[in-house]
């Protein structure tokens, strides 16, 4: 790790502590600079603003979640339907617990999502790629018959987005969220197994 990388990580860790304790909106760049024993001017050399630091924290968490979910693809002895179940419930539980433990992080995540939608879309894309791969595995094994795995992955994500970022949408406890997700999962996997067409209507209009 270079000196620049070490300082970058020092700032991130200081910001995590301060955002978690005081909240994103009540934290200033001057306070973060003081925590890192540097001048505000020096801090701005690493991050143009507070939102950039918050985005870096959220990106780190998002990439870790994507890596965890991707490991589902290599778990032995699991059917595609079981991998899909693992994916949806791991995503719900990990995010729920992270946000429940750090309530002030919910505020930060909402701000970053609203102010930097492109960042949010990057995270969704990483998760969709894993979903599409699960569907492709199901097609290859004969378990599913889905003509457009990428579109199906996008629609599954749309149907389950509430469960990926639960505290941003609802205050339901985990038990009730899991009940809802189980019902949605059963509907989705039944469609995949039945060979539901699941084709992009816009693509068909363009081809017509």
C-alpha positions as CSV (number, residue, x, y, z in Angstrom):
1,X,0.0,0.0,0.0
2,X,1.4,3.4,-1.0
3,X,1.4,6.4,1.3
4,X,-1.4,7.9,-0.8
5,X,-3.5,4.7,-0.4
6,X,-2.8,4.6,3.3
7,X,-4.0,8.2,3.8
8,X,-7.0,7.5,1.6
9,X,-7.9,4.5,3.9
10,X,-7.3,6.6,7.0
11,X,-9.8,9.2,5.8
12,X,-12.4,6.5,5.0
13,X,-12.0,4.9,8.4
14,X,-12.3,8.3,10.2
15,X,-15.4,9.1,8.2
16,X,-17.0,5.8,9.0
17,X,-16.5,6.5,12.7
18,X,-17.8,10.0,12.6
19,X,-20.7,9.3,10.3
20,X,-21.8,6.4,12.4
21,X,-21.6,8.4,15.7
22,X,-22.8,11.9,14.6
23,X,-24.4,11.3,11.3
24,X,-23.5,12.4,7.8
25,X,-25.3,15.8,7.8
26,X,-23.7,16.8,11.1
27,X,-20.2,16.0,10.0
28,X,-18.0,18.6,8.4
29,X,-14.9,18.3,6.3
30,X,-13.0,20.3,8.9
31,X,-13.9,17.8,11.6
32,X,-12.8,14.9,9.4
33,X,-9.5,16.7,8.6
34,X,-8.9,17.2,12.4
35,X,-9.6,13.5,13.0
36,X,-7.0,12.6,10.4
37,X,-4.5,15.2,11.8
38,X,-4.4,17.1,8.5
39,X,-5.5,20.4,7.2
40,X,-8.8,20.8,5.4
41,X,-6.9,21.8,2.3
42,X,-4.9,18.5,2.4
43,X,-8.1,16.5,2.9
44,X,-9.6,18.1,-0.3
45,X,-6.6,16.7,-2.2
46,X,-8.0,13.3,-1.6
47,X,-11.7,13.9,-1.8
48,X,-13.4,16.9,-3.5
49,X,-16.2,16.9,-0.9
50,X,-18.0,15.0,1.9
51,X,-20.3,13.3,-0.6
52,X,-17.3,11.8,-2.3
53,X,-16.2,10.2,0.9
54,X,-19.7,8.9,1.6
55,X,-19.8,7.4,-1.9
56,X,-16.4,5.7,-1.4
57,X,-17.8,4.1,1.8
58,X,-21.0,2.9,0.1
59,X,-19.0,1.6,-2.9
60,X,-16.8,-0.4,-0.7
61,X,-19.8,-2.0,1.0
62,X,-21.6,-2.6,-2.3
63,X,-18.6,-4.3,-3.8
64,X,-18.2,-6.5,-0.7
65,X,-21.8,-7.5,-0.9
66,X,-21.5,-8.3,-4.7
67,X,-18.4,-10.5,-3.9
68,X,-20.3,-12.3,-1.2
69,X,-23.3,-12.9,-3.5
70,X,-21.0,-14.1,-6.4
71,X,-19.7,-16.9,-4.2
72,X,-23.2,-18.5,-4.4
73,X,-22.3,-19.4,-8.0
74,X,-19.6,-21.8,-6.9
75,X,-21.3,-23.4,-3.9
76,X,-21.4,-27.2,-4.5
77,X,-24.5,-29.2,-4.6
78,X,-27.0,-26.4,-5.1
79,X,-29.7,-26.3,-7.8
80,X,-30.3,-23.0,-9.7
81,X,-33.5,-22.5,-7.7
82,X,-31.6,-23.0,-4.4
83,X,-28.9,-20.6,-5.6
84,X,-31.6,-18.0,-6.4
85,X,-33.1,-18.4,-2.9
86,X,-29.6,-18.1,-1.3
87,X,-29.0,-14.9,-3.3
88,X,-32.2,-13.2,-2.4
89,X,-32.1,-14.1,1.3
90,X,-28.4,-13.4,1.7
91,X,-28.9,-10.0,0.1
92,X,-31.8,-9.2,2.5
93,X,-30.2,-10.4,5.7
94,X,-26.7,-8.9,5.2
95,X,-28.1,-5.5,4.2
96,X,-30.7,-5.5,6.9
97,X,-28.2,-6.3,9.7
98,X,-25.7,-3.7,8.4
99,X,-28.3,-0.9,8.3
100,X,-29.9,-2.0,11.6
101,X,-26.6,-1.9,13.4
102,X,-25.7,1.6,12.0
103,X,-28.9,3.6,11.8
104,X,-27.1,6.8,10.8
105,X,-25.7,4.9,7.8
106,X,-29.2,4.7,6.4
107,X,-29.3,8.5,6.2
108,X,-26.0,8.5,4.4
109,X,-27.1,5.7,2.0
110,X,-30.3,7.6,1.1
111,X,-28.3,10.8,0.4
112,X,-25.7,9.0,-1.8
113,X,-28.5,7.2,-3.7
114,X,-30.4,10.4,-4.3
115,X,-27.3,12.5,-5.2
116,X,-25.3,9.9,-7.1
117,X,-27.8,7.7,-8.9
118,X,-25.0,6.4,-11.2
119,X,-23.3,4.9,-8.2
120,X,-26.5,3.1,-7.2
121,X,-26.9,1.8,-10.8
122,X,-23.4,0.4,-10.7
123,X,-24.2,-1.6,-7.6
124,X,-27.5,-2.9,-9.2
125,X,-25.6,-3.9,-12.3
126,X,-23.1,-6.0,-10.3
127,X,-26.0,-7.9,-8.6
128,X,-27.9,-8.4,-11.9
129,X,-24.9,-10.1,-13.4
130,X,-24.9,-12.7,-10.6
131,X,-28.7,-13.2,-11.0
132,X,-28.3,-13.6,-14.8
133,X,-25.6,-16.2,-14.3
134,X,-27.8,-18.2,-11.8
135,X,-30.6,-18.2,-14.5
136,X,-28.1,-19.3,-17.2
137,X,-27.0,-22.2,-14.9
138,X,-30.7,-23.2,-14.6
139,X,-31.1,-23.1,-18.3
140,X,-28.0,-25.3,-18.8
141,X,-29.2,-27.9,-16.3
142,X,-32.7,-28.0,-17.8
143,X,-34.2,-26.6,-14.6
144,X,-35.2,-23.3,-16.2
145,X,-36.2,-22.4,-19.8
146,X,-35.6,-18.6,-20.0
147,X,-34.9,-17.1,-23.4
148,X,-33.4,-13.9,-22.1
149,X,-31.6,-14.3,-18.8
150,X,-30.4,-10.7,-18.6
151,X,-34.0,-9.4,-18.9
152,X,-35.2,-11.9,-16.4
153,X,-32.5,-10.9,-14.0
154,X,-33.5,-7.3,-14.4
155,X,-37.2,-8.1,-13.7
156,X,-36.3,-10.2,-10.6
157,X,-34.3,-7.4,-9.3
158,X,-37.1,-4.9,-9.9
159,X,-39.5,-7.3,-8.1
160,X,-37.2,-7.7,-5.1
161,X,-35.6,-4.3,-4.7
162,X,-37.5,-3.6,-1.5
163,X,-35.6,-6.5,0.1
164,X,-32.2,-5.4,-1.1
165,X,-32.4,-2.1,0.8
166,X,-35.1,-2.8,3.3
167,X,-34.7,0.1,5.7
168,X,-34.8,2.6,2.8
169,X,-38.4,1.4,2.0
170,X,-40.0,0.1,5.2
171,X,-39.7,-0.4,8.9
172,X,-40.9,-4.0,8.9
173,X,-38.9,-6.4,11.1
174,X,-36.7,-9.0,9.4
175,X,-39.2,-11.8,10.2
176,X,-41.9,-10.2,8.2
177,X,-39.6,-9.2,5.4
178,X,-38.5,-12.8,5.0
179,X,-42.1,-13.9,4.9
180,X,-42.8,-11.5,2.1
181,X,-39.6,-12.4,0.2
182,X,-40.4,-16.1,0.5
183,X,-43.8,-15.5,-1.2
184,X,-42.2,-13.4,-4.0
185,X,-39.5,-16.0,-4.5
186,X,-42.1,-18.8,-4.9
187,X,-43.9,-16.8,-7.6
188,X,-40.6,-16.0,-9.4
189,X,-39.1,-19.5,-9.3
190,X,-42.4,-21.1,-10.4
191,X,-42.4,-18.8,-13.5
192,X,-38.8,-19.7,-14.3
193,X,-39.4,-23.4,-14.0
194,X,-42.6,-23.2,-16.1
195,X,-40.6,-21.6,-18.9
196,X,-42.3,-18.2,-18.7
197,X,-41.5,-16.2,-21.8
198,X,-40.0,-13.3,-19.8
199,X,-39.0,-11.3,-22.9
200,X,-38.3,-7.6,-23.1
201,X,-41.4,-6.0,-24.6
202,X,-39.4,-3.0,-25.9
203,X,-37.0,-5.3,-27.7
204,X,-39.9,-7.1,-29.4
205,X,-41.4,-3.8,-30.5
206,X,-38.1,-2.7,-32.0
207,X,-37.8,-6.0,-33.9
208,X,-41.4,-5.9,-35.2
